[in-house]
């Protein structure tokens, strides 16, 4: 199929991903058609298949890209040796990374049910790697005697769920600055793992 005049793959491909991300987040994966995505980008519907085999692949690619970016960015953090400080860094990192990617985060959690079984397995594996990074911090804190949690896996999931809540209500320019929000959440996370 001929490419729309004036289009370039290095420009159109990212525009398609951006449009799909926005539409999936606004309307839900099931409600969005390839034709709608094409219209948003300004290309013919058939042109999308130059960039993706189908809508499922598009959803999976968005989710996988988000998780790979999350993991790579986290692994690039310069972490202190002290587990308490590592947890503080994780708290701030998680809040700030996810606030900048609200649509990707929404899709990553709300559209899992729409993945094929093999794609679901891969995304769950990537999510597990991120959860493992936090659990390793919690285990180190228990070993260092600074954290008191009966089950590090449950604590990991609870902390991530708490931190994800920021995305549902925080708005720049609101009553609290992002620094204040981060400080409040750090205090709550600290109390969860080190209540004494």
Number of C-alpha atoms within 10 A of each C-alpha: 8 8 14 11 7 6 12 10 11 8 9 18 16 13 17 22 19 18 17 25 22 18 19 23 20 14 10 16 20 10 10 16 15 18 15 15 25 19 14 16 20 14 18 17 15 14 17 22 13 12 16 15 10 11 18 15 15 19 23 21 16 19 26 20 14 20 22 16 13 19 16 12 12 18 12 9 12 9 15 11 10 13 22 20 14 19 22 18 17 20 22 18 17 17 20 16 15 19 20 11 12 15 18 22 20 19 21 20 11 14 19 18 9 15 17 12 10 9 19 17 13 14 22 15 13 18 17 11 14 19 16 15 15 22 20 15 22 26 18 18 22 18 12 12 11 17 23 18 18 10 11 20 17 11 18 21 14 14 20 18 11 13 20 17 11 18 18 10 7 15 13 9 8 9 10 12 13 18 11 11 16 21 15 12 20 19 13 16 21 18 13 16 22 16 12 9
